[in-house]
Amino acid sequence: MSNMTSFLKFLTVFTTILGSAYIYTGIRLVEGLSLSGLSVYLFWGAIIVLILIIPVSYFLSQVTASEWVQSFFSYFAFTGLGFFTILFSLVILKDLATLLFRLTQLSLWFTLPQVGEGTYFKFSISLGLIGVAILLTLYGFYQTHQKLKTVLVKIHIKDLHADLEGFTIVQISDVHIGPTIKGKFLNRVVARINHLDPDFVAITGDLVDGPASRLKQHLLPLGDLKSKYGTFYITGNHEYYSGVHAWISEIKKLGIQVLINENKVLHHQGATVTVAGVTDLKAGSIVREHATNPLQAIQGGENSDFKILLAHQPNSIFEAAGLGYDLQLSGHTHGGQYFPGNILIYLAQKFVAGLHTYKDMLIYVSRGTGYWGPPLRIGAPSEITKLVLSKA
């Protein structure tokens, strides 16, 4: 009950903040578009619907058993959220540019030509911002549903054991099975992975977004994954919002090995590979016994020829570096997912996407296989990652 109360408080605060952004955007656009009469009421009615549809879609998901109804309202709510996030960002950029222009005028001894003061100019700019936001939303929606990339990454290791040349890992991350992503999408993912013929599959967290009682059937395709040494899974932050113990139980039923601050040593020809996994960085604040522990995770596997750490958040590397790991595989960031997230994400993450080096470790950060919230991808395409070990 306390978890539900906390979530409802979060939803209330989120809706209030979001509503404030929507109202600000509406005020700026009404002014620019010079709306009046009935058009003003219709405009504000649309904004109110977009504000309220998110909490409404959540409550509908709790009271209706119809997946079609849940998916329809969730798609409507989250696509609207994505559109307005983009539009709000564009309006803010426009207002900042206007403010900068006026400050420039004040700082100069002469007056610059008055640009953008006419009614027609304001109307054109406001209409243009809406048009750009619509086009970006449509593009992002298309990218999300049609462009699932397979990314090939070669991991060059100076002293790689000869028997590990060509050793292959396929990573998926941040699938977010939930309101708008279902088993049909996961079927596509599994078929693609099996075609890649990996030595093992890594699922680096945020696999689900909702309770196991409602969504467990959509994970069934994972039982068809094929690889030489099996599939390894670690928890992300969203599992802890969705009932982590129930999900771990369901995932184990599919034959997937769950790593909770532990490891599995693989014997590949004449070489050994340690596959270690830690819980999400925030796990300990929700489930105390799940506090992340990369030191514990490597114990017993320290002497392997190659040591891999699966850690949902890239920032786990700051604690893992120096413990003997060669490579960390992470997700969490979504690469920022879409504008303006793919710019703002750099304020919170040192490693956003791709392959990087930190001290004595390599780290690869997936942009994610699904998406969270708005079904949009702009500048950060979804990916299934094929990582191949190779001697430098």
C-alpha positions as CSV (number, residue, x, y, z in Angstrom):
1,M,0.0,0.0,0.0
2,S,2.9,2.4,0.8
3,N,4.3,1.8,-2.7
4,M,1.0,2.6,-4.2
5,T,0.7,5.8,-2.1
6,S,4.2,6.8,-3.1
7,F,3.5,6.2,-6.8
8,L,0.2,8.3,-6.6
9,K,2.2,11.1,-5.0
10,F,4.7,10.9,-7.8
11,L,2.0,10.9,-10.4
12,T,0.4,13.9,-8.8
13,V,3.7,15.9,-8.8
14,F,4.6,14.7,-12.3
15,T,1.2,15.8,-13.6
16,T,1.4,19.2,-11.9
17,I,4.9,19.9,-13.3
18,L,3.9,18.7,-16.7
19,G,0.7,20.7,-16.6
20,S,2.7,23.8,-15.8
21,A,4.9,23.3,-18.8
22,Y,1.9,22.6,-21.0
23,I,0.1,25.8,-19.8
24,Y,3.3,27.9,-20.4
25,T,3.5,26.5,-23.9
26,G,-0.1,27.2,-24.5
27,I,0.1,30.8,-23.4
28,R,3.1,31.5,-25.6
29,L,1.4,29.8,-28.6
30,V,-2.0,31.5,-28.1
31,E,-0.2,34.9,-28.1
32,G,1.7,34.1,-31.2
33,L,-1.2,32.6,-33.1
34,S,-3.6,35.4,-32.1
35,L,-6.4,33.0,-31.4
36,S,-9.8,34.3,-30.2
37,G,-13.3,33.2,-29.7
38,L,-14.2,29.5,-30.0
39,S,-10.6,28.6,-31.3
40,V,-9.2,29.6,-27.9
41,Y,-11.6,27.3,-26.0
42,L,-10.8,24.4,-28.4
43,F,-7.1,25.0,-28.1
44,W,-7.1,25.0,-24.2
45,G,-9.5,22.0,-24.3
46,A,-6.9,20.1,-26.2
47,I,-4.2,21.0,-23.8
48,I,-6.3,20.0,-20.8
49,V,-7.0,16.6,-22.5
50,L,-3.2,16.1,-23.0
51,I,-2.5,16.9,-19.4
52,L,-5.1,14.6,-18.0
53,I,-4.7,11.7,-20.4
54,I,-1.6,10.4,-18.6
55,P,-3.1,9.9,-15.1
56,V,-6.3,8.7,-16.8
57,S,-4.4,6.1,-18.8
58,Y,-2.7,4.9,-15.7
59,F,-6.0,4.5,-13.8
60,L,-7.6,2.7,-16.8
61,S,-4.7,0.2,-16.7
62,Q,-5.6,-0.6,-13.1
63,V,-9.3,-1.1,-13.6
64,T,-9.7,-2.7,-17.1
65,A,-8.6,-6.1,-18.2
66,S,-8.7,-5.2,-21.8
67,E,-5.2,-4.9,-23.2
68,W,-6.5,-3.1,-26.3
69,V,-8.0,-0.4,-24.2
70,Q,-4.8,-0.1,-22.1
71,S,-2.6,0.1,-25.2
72,F,-4.8,2.6,-27.0
73,F,-4.9,5.1,-24.1
74,S,-1.2,4.6,-23.3
75,Y,-0.2,5.2,-26.9
76,F,-2.4,8.3,-27.1
77,A,-1.1,9.6,-23.7
78,F,2.6,8.9,-24.3
79,T,2.7,10.1,-27.9
80,G,1.0,13.3,-26.8
81,L,3.6,13.6,-24.1
82,G,6.4,13.2,-26.6
83,F,4.9,15.7,-28.9
84,F,4.5,18.3,-26.2
85,T,7.9,17.7,-24.8
86,I,9.4,18.6,-28.2
87,L,7.1,21.5,-28.6
88,F,7.8,22.9,-25.1
89,S,11.5,22.6,-25.8
90,L,11.2,24.5,-29.1
91,V,9.1,27.3,-27.4
92,I,11.7,27.6,-24.7
93,L,14.5,27.9,-27.3
94,K,12.5,30.5,-29.2
95,D,11.9,32.5,-26.1
96,L,15.6,32.3,-25.1
97,A,16.6,33.5,-28.5
98,T,14.2,36.4,-28.3
99,L,15.5,37.3,-24.9
100,L,19.1,37.1,-26.1
101,F,18.2,39.4,-29.1
102,R,16.6,42.0,-26.8
103,L,19.6,41.9,-24.4
104,T,21.9,42.4,-27.3
105,Q,19.9,45.5,-28.3
106,L,20.3,46.9,-24.8
107,S,24.0,46.3,-24.7
108,L,24.7,48.1,-28.0
109,W,24.9,51.9,-28.5
110,F,22.7,51.6,-31.6
111,T,19.4,49.9,-32.1
112,L,19.2,46.8,-34.2
113,P,16.4,46.5,-36.8
114,Q,13.2,45.3,-35.1
115,V,12.8,41.7,-36.1
116,G,9.9,39.5,-35.2
117,E,7.6,42.1,-33.8
118,G,4.9,41.9,-36.4
119,T,1.8,39.9,-35.9
120,Y,2.3,37.9,-39.1
121,F,5.9,37.0,-38.1
122,K,4.8,35.8,-34.7
123,F,2.0,33.8,-36.3
124,S,4.4,32.2,-38.7
125,I,6.9,31.3,-36.0
126,S,4.3,29.8,-33.7
127,L,2.7,27.8,-36.5
128,G,6.2,26.7,-37.6
129,L,7.1,25.5,-34.1
130,I,3.9,23.3,-34.0
131,G,4.7,22.0,-37.5
132,V,8.3,21.1,-36.6
133,A,7.1,19.4,-33.4
134,I,4.5,17.3,-35.4
135,L,7.1,16.3,-38.0
136,L,9.7,15.3,-35.4
137,T,7.0,13.3,-33.5
138,L,6.0,11.4,-36.7
139,Y,9.7,10.8,-37.5
140,G,10.4,9.6,-34.0
141,F,7.3,7.3,-34.0
142,Y,8.4,5.8,-37.3
143,Q,12.0,5.2,-36.1
144,T,10.7,3.5,-33.0
145,H,8.4,1.0,-34.8
146,Q,10.4,0.3,-38.0
147,K,14.1,0.8,-37.4
148,L,15.4,-1.7,-35.0
149,K,19.2,-1.7,-35.7
150,T,21.6,-4.6,-35.2
151,V,24.9,-2.9,-34.2
152,L,28.2,-4.7,-34.6
153,V,30.9,-3.8,-32.1
154,K,34.4,-5.2,-32.1
155,I,36.0,-5.3,-28.7
156,H,39.8,-5.2,-29.3
157,I,41.8,-6.7,-26.4
158,K,45.6,-6.6,-26.3
159,D,46.2,-9.8,-24.5
160,L,43.1,-11.7,-25.4
161,H,43.3,-15.5,-25.0
162,A,43.6,-17.1,-28.5
163,D,40.6,-19.3,-27.9
164,L,38.4,-16.2,-27.3
165,E,39.0,-14.7,-30.7
166,G,35.6,-14.2,-32.2
167,F,33.7,-14.9,-28.9
168,T,30.3,-13.3,-29.4
169,I,27.9,-11.7,-27.0
170,V,24.5,-10.3,-28.0
171,Q,23.2,-7.6,-25.7
172,I,19.7,-6.2,-25.4
173,S,18.7,-3.6,-22.8
174,D,15.8,-1.4,-21.7
175,V,13.1,-3.3,-23.6
176,H,10.4,-2.0,-21.2
177,I,7.7,-4.5,-21.8
178,G,4.7,-2.5,-20.5
179,P,1.9,-0.2,-21.6
180,T,2.8,0.0,-25.3
181,I,5.5,-2.7,-25.8
182,K,4.2,-6.3,-25.8
183,G,5.2,-9.8,-26.8
184,K,4.9,-9.2,-30.5
185,F,7.9,-6.8,-30.3
186,L,9.8,-9.3,-28.2
187,N,9.2,-12.0,-30.8
188,R,11.0,-9.8,-33.4
189,V,13.9,-9.3,-31.0
190,V,14.3,-13.0,-30.2
191,A,14.2,-14.0,-33.9
192,R,16.9,-11.4,-34.6
193,I,19.1,-12.6,-31.7
194,N,18.8,-16.3,-32.7
195,H,19.9,-15.4,-36.2
196,L,23.1,-13.8,-34.8
197,D,24.2,-17.1,-33.2
198,P,25.8,-15.7,-30.0
199,D,27.9,-17.5,-27.5
200,F,25.7,-15.9,-24.8
201,V,22.9,-13.3,-24.5
202,A,23.1,-10.5,-22.0
203,I,19.9,-8.6,-20.9
204,T,21.1,-5.5,-19.0
205,G,18.0,-4.5,-17.1
206,D,14.8,-2.5,-17.5
207,L,13.2,-5.5,-19.2
208,V,9.7,-4.7,-17.8
209,D,7.5,-1.8,-16.9
210,G,4.6,-3.0,-14.8
211,P,3.5,-5.9,-12.6
212,A,4.2,-9.5,-13.4
213,S,0.6,-10.5,-12.9
214,R,-0.4,-8.4,-16.0
215,L,2.6,-8.7,-18.2
216,K,4.4,-12.0,-17.6
217,Q,2.8,-13.7,-20.7
218,H,4.6,-11.1,-22.9
219,L,8.0,-12.3,-21.8
220,L,7.3,-15.9,-23.0
221,P,9.3,-15.3,-26.3
222,L,12.5,-15.1,-24.2
223,G,12.2,-18.8,-23.6
224,D,13.0,-19.4,-27.3
225,L,16.4,-17.6,-27.1
226,K,19.2,-19.8,-28.4
227,S,22.9,-19.4,-27.6
228,K,25.8,-21.6,-26.7
229,Y,26.0,-20.7,-23.0
230,G,22.5,-19.3,-22.3
231,T,21.0,-16.0,-21.4
232,F,22.1,-13.8,-18.4
233,Y,19.9,-11.1,-16.9
234,I,20.4,-8.3,-14.4
235,T,17.9,-6.0,-12.8
236,G,17.4,-2.4,-13.8
237,N,15.8,0.4,-11.8
238,H,12.3,-0.3,-13.4
239,E,12.2,-3.8,-12.1
240,Y,12.3,-2.4,-8.6
241,Y,9.3,-0.2,-9.4
242,S,7.4,-3.2,-10.8
243,G,7.8,-5.9,-8.1
244,V,11.3,-7.2,-8.6
245,H,10.9,-10.5,-6.7
246,A,7.9,-11.6,-8.8
247,W,9.7,-10.7,-12.0
248,I,12.9,-12.6,-11.0
249,S,10.8,-15.7,-10.4
250,E,9.1,-15.4,-13.8
251,I,12.3,-14.8,-15.6
252,K,14.0,-17.8,-14.0
253,K,11.0,-20.0,-15.3
254,L,12.1,-19.1,-18.8
255,G,15.5,-20.7,-18.3
256,I,17.3,-17.4,-17.9
257,Q,20.1,-17.1,-15.4
258,V,19.6,-14.1,-13.1
259,L,22.8,-12.6,-11.6
260,I,22.3,-10.8,-8.3
261,N,25.8,-9.6,-7.4
262,E,27.2,-13.0,-8.5
263,N,28.8,-14.6,-11.5
264,K,29.0,-17.6,-13.8
265,V,32.3,-18.9,-15.2
266,L,32.0,-20.2,-18.8
267,H,34.5,-22.7,-20.2
268,H,35.0,-21.8,-23.8
269,Q,37.4,-24.2,-25.6
270,G,40.7,-23.7,-23.6
271,A,39.7,-20.4,-22.1
272,T,37.4,-19.2,-19.3
273,V,35.1,-16.2,-19.2
274,T,33.5,-14.8,-16.1
275,V,30.1,-13.3,-16.6
276,A,29.2,-11.2,-13.5
277,G,26.2,-9.2,-12.8
278,V,25.3,-6.5,-10.3
279,T,21.9,-5.1,-9.3
280,D,20.9,-1.5,-10.2
281,L,22.6,1.3,-8.4
282,K,19.3,2.3,-6.7
283,A,18.3,-1.3,-5.8
284,G,19.5,-1.1,-2.2
285,S,17.2,1.8,-1.4
286,I,14.2,-0.3,-2.3
287,V,15.3,-3.9,-1.5
288,R,18.1,-3.7,1.1
289,E,19.6,-7.1,0.3
290,H,19.9,-6.1,-3.3
291,A,22.4,-3.3,-2.8
292,T,24.8,-3.3,-5.7
293,N,28.1,-5.0,-5.0
294,P,30.6,-5.4,-7.9
295,L,33.3,-6.7,-5.5
296,Q,31.0,-9.6,-4.4
297,A,30.0,-10.2,-8.0
298,I,33.5,-11.1,-9.2
299,Q,34.4,-13.4,-6.3
300,G,35.3,-16.9,-7.5
301,G,35.8,-15.6,-11.1
302,E,38.8,-13.4,-10.6
303,N,41.2,-15.7,-12.4
304,S,39.3,-16.1,-15.6
305,D,40.9,-15.1,-18.9
306,F,38.2,-12.5,-19.6
307,K,35.9,-10.9,-17.1
308,I,32.6,-9.2,-18.1
309,L,30.4,-7.1,-15.8
310,L,26.7,-6.7,-16.6
311,A,25.5,-3.5,-14.9
312,H,22.4,-1.6,-15.8
313,Q,23.7,1.9,-15.1
314,P,27.0,3.0,-16.8
315,N,27.9,4.8,-13.5
316,S,28.5,1.4,-11.9
317,I,31.9,1.5,-13.6
318,F,33.2,4.0,-11.1
319,E,32.9,1.4,-8.3
320,A,33.9,-1.6,-10.6
321,A,37.0,-0.1,-12.1
322,G,40.1,-1.6,-10.4
323,L,38.4,-4.9,-9.4
324,G,39.7,-6.9,-12.3
325,Y,36.9,-6.6,-14.9
326,D,37.8,-6.2,-18.5
327,L,34.5,-5.1,-20.0
328,Q,31.2,-3.6,-18.6
329,L,28.0,-3.8,-20.6
330,S,25.3,-1.3,-19.6
331,G,22.1,0.4,-20.8
332,H,19.8,2.8,-18.9
333,T,20.5,6.0,-20.8
334,H,18.5,5.1,-24.0
335,G,21.1,7.4,-25.7
336,G,18.7,10.2,-24.6
337,Q,16.0,8.6,-26.7
338,Y,14.7,11.8,-28.4
339,F,15.1,15.6,-28.4
340,P,15.8,17.3,-26.1
341,G,16.7,14.2,-24.0
342,N,19.7,13.3,-26.3
343,I,21.2,16.6,-25.3
344,L,20.3,16.9,-21.7
345,I,21.4,13.3,-20.9
346,Y,25.0,14.5,-21.0
347,L,24.3,16.5,-17.8
348,A,23.7,13.2,-15.9
349,Q,25.8,10.6,-17.6
350,K,29.5,10.5,-18.5
351,F,29.0,7.5,-20.8
352,V,25.8,7.9,-22.9
353,A,26.2,5.4,-25.7
354,G,28.8,3.3,-27.5
355,L,32.2,2.0,-26.5
356,H,34.4,3.9,-24.1
357,T,37.5,3.3,-21.9
358,Y,37.6,4.2,-18.2
359,K,40.9,3.5,-16.4
360,D,41.7,-0.2,-16.9
361,M,38.2,-1.1,-18.2
362,L,36.2,-0.9,-21.4
363,I,32.5,-0.1,-21.2
364,Y,29.8,-0.4,-23.9
365,V,26.5,1.4,-23.3
366,S,23.5,0.3,-25.3
367,R,21.0,2.9,-26.5
368,G,18.3,0.4,-25.6
369,T,16.2,-2.1,-27.5
370,G,12.7,-0.6,-26.7
371,Y,11.8,2.8,-25.3
372,W,10.3,4.3,-22.2
373,G,7.3,6.6,-22.1
374,P,6.8,8.3,-25.5
375,P,7.2,5.9,-28.4
376,L,9.7,8.1,-30.0
377,R,13.4,7.7,-31.1
378,I,15.2,10.7,-32.6
379,G,19.0,10.7,-32.9
380,A,19.2,7.6,-30.7
381,P,18.0,4.5,-32.6
382,S,17.0,1.3,-30.8
383,E,19.5,-1.4,-31.0
384,I,20.4,-5.1,-30.6
385,T,24.1,-5.2,-30.1
386,K,26.5,-7.9,-31.3
387,L,29.8,-7.6,-29.5
388,V,32.7,-9.7,-30.8
389,L,36.0,-10.1,-29.0
390,S,39.1,-9.7,-31.1
391,K,42.8,-9.5,-30.3
392,A,44.2,-6.0,-30.9
